[in-house]
Amino acid sequence: MFSFFKRFKKPADEPLDTSAEETPEAAEDEEASPPVIEAELDREPAVDAAIPAETPPPAEPEAEAIPAPAADDAPKPYWQGRTQSQWVRGPETDEASEEIVPPPLPDAAAKKSWMSRLRHGLSKTSSSLTGIFVGAKIDEDLYEELETALLMSDAGVDATEFLLESLREKVRAERLTDASQVKAALRALLVDLLRPLEKSLMLGRAQPLVMMIAGVNGVGKTTSIGKLAKHLQSFNQSVLLAAGDTFRAAAREQLTVWGERNNVTVIAQESGDAAAVIFDAVGAARARKIDVMMADTAGRLPTQLHLMEELRKVRRVIAKAMPDAPHEVLLVIDANTGQNALAQVKAFDDALGLTGLIVTKLDGTAKGGILAAIARQRPIPVYFIGVGEKVEDLQPFSAEEFADALLG
C-alpha cells in the first residue's frame, strides 16, 4: 500500500541508539497503543546500520495523486428515456476515480423502429392518399379524389373542406404544376393543422401532479395508464396509481398487474365508491411525496348522463383532497371509432374540462384522420399516441412524424 506521507532521511551526524532492546512488556504496550499519525510525522525513520551514512536509503515510490473531478466533468442527469438507476459503473480502478457513465443516447435505429410502426399503423390511409398523386394531373379530378380519401380517413367534412380549400389557394399562389409538389403542399398544410395538438406534458409544477384519466370502455384506458407510468419513470418521476374503476370486473386486478410490472404502488379497495378510493390515493401521494398520481376512472359512455355526473363528483372530490387538483384531465380515445371519438372528446370536455388526449390503437386498422377533425372542432392537446401493446408503443405526439407517416 502506497503511503501518502513523505518520508525524510535522518541526518548523518546523529548517532543511532542500538543499545536498547525491546522487552515483552514494551511490545505489548506497542501493540495496545496504535501509532499516532502526528507523532509519526515528527519522528524520523531509523536507518539501517549496514548502509553508509553518505548513501541515502532507497526511496519508496510515491503514490500518484488522483485529481478530483472538476464540477463540469461530473455526471449530469440524463432523463431522455432512462432513469438514474439504469446508469452503469465504469472500470473498477480505484474508489476515488470511479465514475458513473451515462447510457448512450437513443440511436437512430430506435427512431426508425417507431416510425416504421407508425407508418404501418397508418398504412390504410397512407396508401389511399399517396396513390392519388402517382402520375396524376393537377385538375378537378385530383381534388375530388383527395376529398373522398380524406372523408374516408375520418377527417370529417370541416377538416376536409379546410384542407382542400387551403390546397387550392397554395397551388394557385405558388403555381405548382407537378403532382409531387401538390403532395408536399398537402403535407405542409396537414402539419400546420395538427401543430396546435402538439404539446408536451409539463412535470414538476405540483407535488403530487394529480392526473385524472377518463374514457369509455374498451379504448385501452387502463393499459395506457400502465404505459404512461413507465414513461414517467424514465423521467425520474415517482408514480402512484389509484384504482378508481370500481365498476368493471377485473379492472383493479389489471391495474395492479401494471403496478407490479413498473414497481409502482396501487391504491385499491375490494369494493367501494370510486371517489373515496381516489381521495385516499391523493392523501397517500401527498404523505409519501410522490411526483405523479394517476387516477383510473370507470369507463362510461357520454350518453349515460347519471354516470357522467358521477365522474364530475370524482373531480370535485379530488379538488377537496388537494385544492388545485386535478392538474391534468386526460381522455383516452380509440382511433378506430372515427367520428364517434370526436363526439366523446366534446362530451367529456364539456363535463370535465379536458387538458389532454391519449389516442390509442393506431396499429393497422385505424384511419388516423380523426386527429384532423379534432384539430378543427376541439383542438385539445394530444400528449401521446399508441400503435401497439408494448410499453414502447406509446410515444409523444409529433405533427411532423404523423404527417410523414400519412404522406411520406
C-alpha positions as CSV (number, residue, x, y, z in Angstrom):
1,M,0.0,0.0,0.0
2,F,1.5,3.3,-1.0
3,S,2.0,5.9,1.7
4,F,0.6,9.4,1.3
5,F,3.1,10.8,3.8
6,K,6.6,11.8,2.5
7,R,9.5,10.3,4.4
8,F,12.7,12.2,5.2
9,K,16.3,11.0,5.6
10,K,17.8,11.0,9.1
11,P,20.8,13.4,9.4
12,A,24.1,11.5,9.2
13,D,25.7,13.1,12.3
14,E,23.0,11.9,14.7
15,P,24.1,8.6,16.3
16,L,21.9,5.6,16.3
17,D,20.8,4.1,19.6
18,T,21.2,0.4,19.2
19,S,21.7,-0.5,22.8
20,A,18.1,-0.6,23.9
21,E,16.4,-3.9,23.4
22,E,12.7,-4.4,23.1
23,T,11.2,-6.0,26.2
24,P,8.0,-8.1,26.0
25,E,6.2,-5.5,28.1
26,A,7.2,-2.8,25.7
27,A,6.0,-4.9,22.8
28,E,2.6,-5.4,24.5
29,D,2.4,-1.6,25.1
30,E,3.2,-1.0,21.5
31,E,0.5,-3.4,20.3
32,A,-2.1,-1.9,22.6
33,S,-1.4,1.7,21.7
34,P,-2.0,2.4,18.0
35,P,0.5,4.8,16.4
36,V,-0.5,8.4,16.2
37,I,-0.1,10.0,12.8
38,E,1.0,13.4,14.1
39,A,3.8,11.8,16.1
40,E,4.9,9.7,13.2
41,L,5.3,12.7,11.1
42,D,7.7,14.3,13.6
43,R,9.7,11.1,14.1
44,E,12.4,10.3,11.6
45,P,12.7,6.7,10.4
46,A,15.6,4.6,11.5
47,V,18.4,4.0,9.1
48,D,19.9,0.5,8.7
49,A,23.4,0.4,10.2
50,A,24.7,-1.6,7.2
51,I,24.1,1.4,4.9
52,P,26.7,4.0,4.9
53,A,25.7,7.4,6.1
54,E,26.5,9.1,2.8
55,T,24.4,6.6,0.9
56,P,20.7,7.5,1.0
57,P,18.2,4.8,1.7
58,P,16.1,3.6,-1.3
59,A,13.2,5.9,-1.6
60,E,9.7,4.5,-1.7
61,P,7.8,5.4,-4.9
62,E,5.1,7.9,-4.1
63,A,1.5,7.3,-5.0
64,E,0.3,9.2,-7.9
65,A,-2.1,11.8,-6.9
66,I,-5.6,11.3,-8.2
67,P,-7.1,14.6,-9.2
68,A,-10.6,15.3,-8.0
69,P,-13.1,15.5,-10.9
70,A,-14.0,19.0,-11.9
71,A,-17.5,20.3,-11.4
72,D,-18.1,20.5,-15.1
73,D,-16.9,16.9,-15.6
74,A,-19.3,15.4,-13.0
75,P,-22.0,13.2,-14.5
76,K,-25.2,15.1,-15.2
77,P,-28.7,13.8,-15.1
78,Y,-29.9,12.2,-18.3
79,W,-33.6,11.8,-18.4
80,Q,-34.2,11.1,-22.2
81,G,-35.7,7.6,-21.8
82,R,-33.6,6.4,-18.9
83,T,-33.6,6.7,-15.1
84,Q,-30.6,7.3,-12.9
85,S,-30.8,3.7,-11.6
86,Q,-30.0,2.5,-15.1
87,W,-26.6,4.2,-15.1
88,V,-23.7,1.7,-15.2
89,R,-20.4,1.9,-13.4
90,G,-17.1,2.5,-15.2
91,P,-13.9,0.4,-15.0
92,E,-13.1,-0.6,-11.4
93,T,-9.7,1.1,-10.9
94,D,-9.8,3.0,-7.6
95,E,-12.6,4.3,-5.4
96,A,-11.6,7.9,-5.9
97,S,-11.6,7.6,-9.7
98,E,-14.8,5.6,-10.0
99,E,-17.2,7.3,-12.4
100,I,-20.8,6.9,-13.3
101,V,-21.1,6.6,-17.1
102,P,-24.5,7.6,-18.6
103,P,-26.0,5.2,-21.2
104,P,-25.7,6.1,-24.8
105,L,-28.2,8.4,-26.5
106,P,-31.1,6.7,-28.2
107,D,-29.8,5.8,-31.6
108,A,-31.4,6.2,-35.0
109,A,-32.5,2.6,-35.0
110,A,-35.0,3.2,-32.2
111,K,-36.4,6.2,-34.0
112,K,-36.6,4.3,-37.2
113,S,-38.4,1.5,-35.5
114,W,-41.0,3.8,-34.1
115,M,-41.6,5.5,-37.4
116,S,-41.9,2.1,-39.0
117,R,-44.6,1.0,-36.6
118,L,-46.4,4.3,-37.0
119,R,-46.3,4.0,-40.8
120,H,-47.7,0.5,-40.6
121,G,-50.4,1.7,-38.3
122,L,-51.5,4.4,-40.7
123,S,-50.8,2.4,-43.9
124,K,-54.6,2.2,-44.7
125,T,-55.0,5.9,-45.0
126,S,-51.5,6.5,-46.4
127,S,-52.0,4.1,-49.3
128,S,-55.2,5.8,-50.2
129,L,-53.7,9.3,-50.1
130,T,-50.3,8.7,-51.7
131,G,-51.8,6.6,-54.5
132,I,-53.7,9.6,-55.8
133,F,-50.6,11.5,-56.7
134,V,-49.0,8.8,-58.8
135,G,-48.9,10.1,-62.4
136,A,-51.8,12.5,-61.6
137,K,-52.6,15.8,-63.3
138,I,-53.5,18.9,-61.4
139,D,-57.1,19.1,-62.2
140,E,-60.5,18.9,-60.6
141,D,-60.5,15.1,-60.7
142,L,-57.4,15.2,-58.4
143,Y,-59.3,17.4,-55.8
144,E,-62.3,15.1,-55.9
145,E,-60.2,12.0,-55.3
146,L,-58.5,13.8,-52.4
147,E,-61.8,14.8,-50.9
148,T,-63.0,11.2,-51.0
149,A,-59.8,9.9,-49.4
150,L,-59.9,12.5,-46.6
151,L,-63.5,11.7,-45.8
152,M,-62.8,8.0,-45.7
153,S,-59.9,8.6,-43.3
154,D,-62.4,10.1,-40.7
155,A,-61.1,13.6,-41.2
156,G,-64.7,14.9,-41.3
157,V,-66.3,17.4,-43.5
158,D,-65.0,20.5,-41.8
159,A,-61.3,19.4,-41.9
160,T,-61.6,18.1,-45.4
161,E,-63.1,21.3,-46.8
162,F,-60.5,23.3,-44.9
163,L,-57.5,21.3,-46.3
164,L,-58.8,21.3,-49.9
165,E,-59.6,25.0,-50.0
166,S,-56.1,25.8,-48.5
167,L,-54.5,23.4,-51.0
168,R,-56.2,25.1,-54.0
169,E,-55.0,28.5,-52.8
170,K,-51.5,27.2,-52.3
171,V,-51.4,25.6,-55.8
172,R,-52.5,28.9,-57.4
173,A,-50.2,31.1,-55.3
174,E,-47.1,29.0,-55.8
175,R,-48.0,27.9,-59.4
176,L,-47.5,24.2,-58.6
177,T,-47.6,22.1,-61.7
178,D,-46.3,18.7,-60.6
179,A,-48.2,16.1,-58.5
180,S,-45.3,15.6,-56.1
181,Q,-45.3,19.3,-55.4
182,V,-49.0,19.2,-54.6
183,K,-48.4,16.3,-52.3
184,A,-45.7,18.2,-50.5
185,A,-48.1,21.2,-50.2
186,L,-50.8,19.0,-48.7
187,R,-48.3,17.6,-46.2
188,A,-47.3,21.1,-45.1
189,L,-50.9,22.1,-44.6
190,L,-51.6,19.0,-42.6
191,V,-48.6,19.7,-40.3
192,D,-49.9,23.3,-39.8
193,L,-53.3,21.9,-38.9
194,L,-52.0,19.4,-36.4
195,R,-49.4,21.6,-34.8
196,P,-51.7,23.0,-32.1
197,L,-52.2,19.5,-30.9
198,E,-48.5,19.0,-30.3
199,K,-47.8,19.8,-26.7
200,S,-45.6,18.3,-24.0
201,L,-46.8,17.1,-20.7
202,M,-45.4,19.6,-18.1
203,L,-44.0,17.8,-15.0
204,G,-42.9,19.1,-11.6
205,R,-45.4,22.0,-11.3
206,A,-47.1,20.4,-8.4
207,Q,-46.3,17.6,-5.9
208,P,-48.1,15.4,-6.5
209,L,-49.1,16.1,-10.0
210,V,-52.6,14.6,-10.0
211,M,-53.8,13.2,-13.3
212,M,-57.4,12.0,-13.8
213,I,-57.8,9.5,-16.7
214,A,-61.2,9.0,-18.3
215,G,-62.6,7.2,-21.3
216,V,-65.3,4.8,-22.5
217,N,-65.0,1.0,-22.0
218,G,-62.6,-0.7,-24.4
219,V,-60.4,2.2,-25.5
220,G,-57.3,0.8,-23.6
221,K,-57.5,3.2,-20.7
222,T,-56.0,1.0,-18.0
223,T,-53.3,-0.2,-20.4
224,S,-52.4,3.3,-21.3
225,I,-52.1,4.2,-17.6
226,G,-49.6,1.4,-17.2
227,K,-47.6,2.5,-20.2
228,L,-47.7,6.2,-19.1
229,A,-46.4,5.2,-15.7
230,K,-43.4,3.6,-17.3
231,H,-42.8,6.6,-19.5
232,L,-42.9,9.0,-16.5
233,Q,-40.5,6.8,-14.6
234,S,-38.0,7.3,-17.4
235,F,-38.0,11.0,-16.4
236,N,-37.2,10.1,-12.8
237,Q,-40.8,10.6,-11.6
238,S,-42.1,8.6,-8.8
239,V,-45.7,7.3,-9.6
240,L,-48.7,6.2,-7.6
241,L,-51.8,4.7,-9.1
242,A,-55.4,4.8,-7.9
243,A,-57.8,2.0,-9.0
244,G,-60.9,4.2,-9.3
245,D,-62.6,1.9,-11.8
246,T,-64.8,0.1,-9.3
247,F,-67.5,-0.9,-11.9
248,R,-65.7,-3.0,-14.5
249,A,-64.8,-6.6,-13.5
250,A,-61.0,-7.2,-13.0
251,A,-60.2,-3.5,-13.6
252,R,-58.5,-3.3,-10.2
253,E,-56.6,-6.5,-10.9
254,Q,-55.4,-5.3,-14.3
255,L,-54.1,-2.1,-12.9
256,T,-52.4,-4.0,-10.1
257,V,-50.5,-6.1,-12.6
258,W,-49.2,-3.0,-14.3
259,G,-48.2,-1.6,-10.9
260,E,-46.2,-4.8,-10.2
261,R,-44.5,-4.6,-13.6
262,N,-43.4,-1.0,-13.0
263,N,-42.8,-1.4,-9.3
264,V,-45.5,1.2,-8.6
265,T,-47.9,1.3,-5.6
266,V,-51.6,0.9,-6.4
267,I,-54.2,2.2,-4.0
268,A,-57.3,0.0,-4.3
269,Q,-60.3,-1.4,-2.4
270,E,-62.2,-4.5,-2.8
271,S,-65.4,-2.6,-3.2
272,G,-66.5,1.0,-2.5
273,D,-67.0,4.4,-4.0
274,A,-64.5,5.4,-6.7
275,A,-64.3,8.9,-5.3
276,A,-63.3,7.6,-1.9
277,V,-60.6,5.4,-3.4
278,I,-59.1,8.4,-5.3
279,F,-59.4,10.6,-2.3
280,D,-57.3,8.2,-0.2
281,A,-54.8,8.0,-3.1
282,V,-54.3,11.7,-3.2
283,G,-53.7,11.8,0.6
284,A,-51.2,8.9,0.3
285,A,-49.4,10.6,-2.6
286,R,-49.0,13.8,-0.6
287,A,-47.8,12.0,2.5
288,R,-45.2,10.0,0.5
289,K,-44.1,13.0,-1.5
290,I,-45.0,11.2,-4.8
291,D,-44.3,13.1,-8.0
292,V,-47.3,11.9,-10.1
293,M,-50.5,10.3,-9.0
294,M,-52.7,8.9,-11.8
295,A,-56.4,8.0,-11.1
296,D,-58.1,5.4,-13.2
297,T,-61.9,6.0,-13.5
298,A,-64.7,3.8,-14.6
299,G,-65.4,3.6,-18.4
300,R,-68.7,5.1,-19.4
301,L,-70.5,6.4,-22.5
302,P,-71.1,10.2,-22.6
303,T,-74.8,9.5,-23.3
304,Q,-75.1,8.0,-19.8
305,L,-75.8,11.2,-18.0
306,H,-76.0,9.7,-14.5
307,L,-72.6,8.1,-14.9
308,M,-71.1,11.3,-16.3
309,E,-72.4,13.1,-13.2
310,E,-70.5,10.5,-11.0
311,L,-67.4,11.4,-13.0
312,R,-68.0,15.1,-12.1
313,K,-68.3,14.0,-8.5
314,V,-64.9,12.3,-8.7
315,R,-63.4,15.6,-10.0
316,R,-64.9,17.6,-7.1
317,V,-63.6,15.1,-4.5
318,I,-60.1,15.3,-5.9
319,A,-60.3,19.1,-5.6
320,K,-61.3,18.6,-1.9
321,A,-58.3,16.4,-1.3
322,M,-56.0,18.9,-3.0
323,P,-57.3,22.4,-3.8
324,D,-55.6,22.9,-7.2
325,A,-56.1,19.3,-8.4
326,P,-56.6,17.6,-10.8
327,H,-53.8,19.2,-12.7
328,E,-54.4,17.1,-15.8
329,V,-57.7,15.6,-17.0
330,L,-56.8,13.2,-19.9
331,L,-59.2,11.4,-22.2
332,V,-58.2,8.1,-23.8
333,I,-59.8,7.6,-27.2
334,D,-59.7,4.8,-29.7
335,A,-58.6,5.9,-33.2
336,N,-60.8,3.2,-34.8
337,T,-64.0,4.7,-33.6
338,G,-63.9,7.6,-36.2
339,Q,-66.3,10.5,-35.7
340,N,-67.6,8.9,-32.6
341,A,-64.2,9.7,-31.0
342,L,-64.8,13.4,-31.8
343,A,-68.2,13.1,-30.1
344,Q,-66.5,11.7,-27.0
345,V,-64.0,14.5,-26.9
346,K,-66.7,17.1,-27.0
347,A,-68.9,15.4,-24.3
348,F,-66.1,14.7,-21.8
349,D,-64.6,18.2,-22.4
350,D,-67.9,19.8,-21.6
351,A,-68.3,17.7,-18.5
352,L,-64.7,17.7,-17.1
353,G,-62.7,20.3,-18.9
354,L,-60.1,18.1,-20.7
355,T,-56.5,19.2,-20.7
356,G,-55.1,16.4,-23.0
357,L,-55.8,13.3,-25.1
358,I,-54.2,9.9,-25.5
359,V,-55.0,8.3,-28.9
360,T,-54.7,4.6,-28.9
361,K,-54.8,1.7,-31.4
362,L,-53.2,3.3,-34.4
363,D,-52.0,-0.2,-35.3
364,G,-53.1,-1.2,-38.7
365,T,-56.8,-0.7,-39.0
366,A,-57.0,2.9,-37.8
367,K,-57.5,5.7,-40.3
368,G,-55.8,8.5,-38.4
369,G,-57.8,11.3,-40.0
370,I,-59.7,11.8,-36.7
371,L,-56.8,14.0,-35.4
372,A,-57.5,16.4,-38.2
373,A,-61.2,16.6,-37.2
374,I,-60.2,17.1,-33.5
375,A,-57.8,19.9,-34.6
376,R,-60.6,21.7,-36.3
377,Q,-63.5,21.1,-33.9
378,R,-61.9,20.8,-30.5
379,P,-58.1,21.4,-30.5
380,I,-57.2,19.7,-27.3
381,P,-53.5,18.7,-27.0
382,V,-52.7,15.1,-27.9
383,Y,-50.0,14.2,-25.4
384,F,-49.4,10.6,-26.6
385,I,-50.4,8.2,-29.4
386,G,-50.2,4.4,-29.2
387,V,-49.5,1.9,-32.0
388,G,-49.4,-1.4,-30.2
389,E,-49.5,-3.3,-26.9
390,K,-45.8,-2.9,-25.9
391,V,-44.7,-0.2,-23.4
392,E,-42.5,1.5,-26.1
393,D,-45.5,1.7,-28.4
394,L,-46.8,4.7,-26.5
395,Q,-44.9,7.8,-27.7
396,P,-45.4,11.6,-27.6
397,F,-47.3,13.0,-30.5
398,S,-45.4,14.9,-33.2
399,A,-47.2,16.6,-36.1
400,E,-44.2,16.2,-38.4
401,E,-44.0,12.4,-37.7
402,F,-47.7,11.9,-38.1
403,A,-47.8,13.8,-41.4
404,D,-44.8,11.9,-42.7
405,A,-46.5,8.6,-41.8
406,L,-49.5,9.6,-43.8
407,L,-47.9,11.3,-46.8
408,G,-44.2,10.4,-46.5
